Amino acid sequence: MKKMKFLWLLLGLALLFQCLALPVSAEQTAPASTGETVGETLPLDAGGVKEQDPKAVYGTVSIQNGCHTINGLVPLAGTERKLDTAQGVFLYETATNTVVYSYNPDTKLCPGNLAKMVTALIALESCEPDEMVKVNSVNISKLPIGSLDVKLKHDEQLSVESLIYCMFLENANDAAIALAEHVAGTQQAFVSLMNARVKQMGCTTTDFSNVHGLETVSHSYTTARDMAKIVVEAMKNEAFKKAFGTTSYTVPATDRSEERKLVTKNYMMEQSDILEFIDSRVTGGVQSYHSTTGANLAITAETKSDDPTRNLSYVAVVLGAVRTTVPDSWRIQYYGNFNEMVELLSLGFDKYKVNRLLYEGMSLSQFPVAGGESNAVGQAIVDYDSVVPIAATMNNLTVNYFITDGDLTAPVAKDQKIGTMEIWYRNCCMAEAEVYAMGNVKAANDTGVTIRSTAVRRDSDESGILSVIGTICVIILGLAMAYLAFNAYMRSRMRARRRRRREARRRNY
């Protein structure tokens, strides 16, 4: 009998633990995750977590309201006039993809001789540099008197490379026509190739009407921004890059002409006739001047230093600058494009530097997690460099964070994307980046211990039913165990009373 009672007691306890396990396992949502140590926060003047503007699409804010990419509409240095006469100006740092300064960057202006950059690029993409071109002097003779040329002869044969040097160093219009007719058959067919090619580059406000840029016979237009795009794209071609940076070249003699010695008209490069504009940082360029359309100049320039913050690489464009002469003289007093390019490079190199705004694994701000045991720490997963004013510090920058879906709810997994960020300098958005969780964030009621059960969790409604059933089981078992305990107690008292009676009878006998 005692053994049976003991077995009943063990059975009751087992049922009690089984019923208790039902509601616990029903509420268990996920295995516990392990927390991790997080780093320090980003040492920037953070603007805090803000509500995302529904019109602001991630990846476009730093373009529409900032200086990121060549399409950036808000340069770091602003858009106020800084040069005396130029009608369109663009200063773009290629290594960090930053628009440093622009003035009327999307205003239509005459490209002049700068159109020959596209002529050269298409010729090099269509032909080998040593491919020979036979000159047809019939169409060349139609150019206006005074047009710049290298006096190509009918049926004279020169290489594609030689004709490109003639265009870049001497602004030779006859060389441009010879190349165009060799590649496309006619000048008009080549113009169609030029316009199609610049559209591929993203030049939305450029249209060429001839192959050389001489505007006495037709009308072409471009913008300072589009010219910068053309330079960036063309510099990917090694043969173009070589010609763009050449200061002198000798065209070999042909059966119709003696050798031609060419010297660059870009006075900012070495071996120039005019020394006041020479700048060793300038690595290439093409210039243009016409009395009706003004002076243009497109260059590349860079610095190499042991200090990485001073290593800058620019594409700079000046369009429509005014050139003046000494009164009652042909002597040039103010060159316009060269004078103002000197000022533009001084701005870019002397007043700006390169800074790393973000690096991979860099800890950012902390973000509250609803129902979480701690805040989530954000981190960057990219290296991000930008040009900044030379006197600026990290404290001059403002960082705005935007949480995905408006808030964070526990649990948060390590490397989970939790939002985005914007880095601003004054009114210019310099960068955008995604923010990821540096470590796991558990729910506040998550002890990290999982109580397993044979019960199968199906959905939230069944979990509630199982919880109620478990509570009822506990009550019933509690009452049953109380009854068993009371019954065992009464039985033990009755046995004790019987023993005392038996002992009393023995004594009486």
Disulfide bonds with the S-S distance in Angstrom:
none
